[in-house]
């Protein structure tokens, strides 16, 4: 999935759902790739 900084603000729910589906999210700034978010795998919840 690709998302701009504006998408992060307005559509964070969709970004989080993509991460839950184990998709990487590429962050764009002025149309250029700036970062890639990867889902964390195998991490346990703290009790």
C-alpha positions, 0 to 999 in steps of 0.5 A: 500500500502507498500512503501520503502524509495526508493519508496517515492523518485522514485514513489511519484506519485503512493504513492499520488494516493494511498492516494487520494484513501483513502488508508493508505501507510506503509513505510518500512525501510530495510524491517521493518515497520517504519511508516504509512501514512493516508489520511486526510479526511474532510479537506477544502482547504485554500482560 
